[in-house]
Amino acid sequence: MKRSGLITTKIGMTRLYDDGGVAHPVTVLSVGDCTVIGNRTMEKNGYVANVLGLREAKAKHIAKPQAVAAEKAGVKPFRKVAEFRVSDDCVIPTGTALSASHFVVGQFIDVQATSKGKGFQGAMKRHNFGGKEASHGVLKAHRSLGGTGMREWPGRVLKGKKMAGQMGNETVTVQNLKVFGIDEAENLIFVEGAVPGANGTFVLVTDAIKKEHKDLPVPTKLNNPVVEEAVAEPETEAAAE
């Protein structure tokens, strides 16, 4: 079983207390108007996936290809769109609004987001180099990289050499974070620990792939009890007959 993930927005960090009075640093993620806007099927696409959108937007505020695709699919355009590959039993119908209750308190999740950009940085900050000695004999090179070249062979700097350069602003995945709490009224998820990215960053949240999960809602938790009753009634009548 492979469930769908959620697209969320990072609100910021705070602290929450458990029953024993111990403070835990948590990151607050907002699910907002995360909605299923399409599906990928094995017959048509060669794989099974749910297509989710977050933060409804006007067509003039998004790229034209995304606006045209939304119009063809008959759904509203969204600011952020992402696909989550799922198993056949975890396909969610188009138009379903997802909530924070998709996850369960105590389970482990994986999060993916774009980290903060830190600009052009030196090797000490970017790669945690130790630097040179802060003593006599070192002239204006205390934080320098050191030698990077070779001898006659190969006579060049190898690709992948750790040097100064652009730091941050890249896709980062953090695994095995724990769901500390859920606020169903405000549609918030409280994740224990830090989540990459600045406040306002889009964060993709999925079930942790390295952990076993039990008692999770499949394919998701339906917030409309009428839908659940409509699904259950035919089975009851068939059993009575």
N, C-alpha and C positions, 0 to 999 in steps of 0.2 A: 504494500500500500504506500502510495506517495501522494500526499495531499498538496493542495495549492498553497502558495505563500500569500503575503499581503504587501501592498505598497503603503508605506507610512511616511510621515514627516517628523523629523527630529525637532522636538520642542526645546529641550535643554536638559540639565541635570539638577537633581535635588537629593534629599535623603528621606528615607522612610524607616520606620522602626518596626521590628518584628514583635511577637508576643512576649519575648524575654527582655524587651527594651533595648536591644542592640540596634545601632544605626547602620543602615546599608545605603551606599551610594547607588542611585538608580538614574537611568536615562529615560525620559518620558517621550514616547512615540505616539503620535496621533494618527488614527486610522482614517478619520475624516469620511469623505464620500467615496471610498474605495468600492468600485463596482465592476462586475464581470461584464465586459463589452464584447466578448467573442470567444470562440473555441477553435482549436485546431484538431482535426480528426486524422485518423490513420489513413482513411480512404483518399482524402483530398490532399493532405499535407505530409503524410508519412510519419507523423508523430502525434501524440495526444497532449494538449496543453490548454490551459485557461489563459485568456487575455484579459488583463485587468487595467483599469484606468483610475487615476486619482486627480482630484482638483479640476472640476468642470471648468471649461474655458470657452470663450467665443472663437469662432472659426478664424477670425482675422488675427487672433493672437497666437496662432500656432502655425507650423509649416504647412504649406499647401498639400503635400502628399498625405500628411496625417489627417487634414481636414477632408480630403476627398475619400480616404479610406473609411473615415467615420460616417460620411454621408452614404457611401455604398452599403455599409453594414447596418445602416438605420439606427445608429446610436449617436449620442452626444459626443462632441470632441472633448478630450481631457488633456490636461497639461502634461501628465506623465503616464506613459503606457509601458507595460512590461508583460512578458509571457512567463508562465510557470508550468513546466512539464509535470504531468500528473499521470496516475494510473487510470484505467478505464472506470473504476468505481468512484473516482474523485472528480469527475467532470461536473462543473457547476453551471446551471442554465444561465444563458445571457440575460442580463438585467438584474441579477441578484445583487443586492447591496450587502457587502461584507462588514463585519464588526470585529471589535477587539476580542469577543468571545470565541473567535476562531481558534485562539490559543488557550491553554489551560495553565493556571497558576502552578508553578513548580516544574513545568516542562523546560527542556532546553531548546534553544533556537540558534540559528545562524543569521547574521545580519551582514548586509553588503551596502556600501555607500561610497561616495567620492570623498576622499580625505581633504583636509584643509590644505590649501596651497601656501607654501612658505617661501616661494621665490627661489632665486639662485643662492645656494648655500655652499659652504666649504665642506671639506671631507670630514672634519671633526664632528660637525653637527649632523651632516647627512649620513655618514657611515660609522659614527662613533669611534673615529680614530683617536689615538692617544696624544698625537702631537709630538713635538720635539722637546728637548730638555729646556727648562727655563733657567739656564745657567750661563756661565762664561763660555764663549766659543760658538754660541748660536746667535747669529746676527739677523734680526728681523725675519725670522722664519719659524717662530715658535708654533704656529698653527698651520704650517705648510703641509703639503701632501707627502713630500719626500720623492725619491726617485721613481720614475714610471717607465723608463726606457729599458732596452735589452742590450746585449752585446751585439756582435756582428750578426749573429743569428738569433731570433728572426729579424732583428733590426727594426722593430716597430712596436707600438703599444697594442697589446691584444685587446680585442673587443670584450666589453664587460668589466674592464678595469675600473675599480672604485675611485672616482674622482669627484671634483666639485661639479655642481650642476643643479638643474631644477629639482626641487624637493617638494613632495606632496602633490596634491591635485591628481590623484590616481585612484583607481578602484581598489578598495580594501575590503576584505572579508574577515570577520571575526566569528569564530565558531564557539559553540557550547556556552552561550550566555543563558542565564536562568531568568525565566519570567517571574518577577517578584510579586506582581499584582496586576489586576485589571480593573479599570473603571468603566463599567458598561454604560453609565449615564452620559459620560463625556467622551466615550469611545477612545480610551487611552490605554496604552500598554506600558507598564513599568518594568524595564529591563535592568537587572542587577549588573552594574559595571558600566564601562564606557563604550560608546558606539561611535565609529568614525564619522567625520564630517562636521560642518558648522551647523548652528541652529538654522532650521529651515530646509536642510538637505533632505532629499528623498532617500528613504532607506528601504531596501527589500528585505523582508523577514520571512524565513522558512523554518520548518522543523529541522532540528539538528540531524545531519546525516550520520553522525558518529554515535548517536545515542538511540536507545530503544524507547518507544513511546507506547503508553497505554491510556485507554479511556479518552481518546481524542475524538471530537465530533467529526464524522465522515458523511459527506465531503466537507461540510461546515455546519455551524450552528445557525438554524433558521430562526430569525427573530419574529416571524409571523406565525402565531400558533394556528391560525386558520388553515394555512398551507399544510401543516403537519396533520391536522384533523382530516383534511380532504384526502390526504394520502392514506390515512389509517382506516377510513370508513369502508371503502370497498373490500378490504381484507376481512373486516368484521362481518359484513353481509355475506361474503363467500363462505366464511366459516359456519355461519348460522344455517345456510342452505345445506 
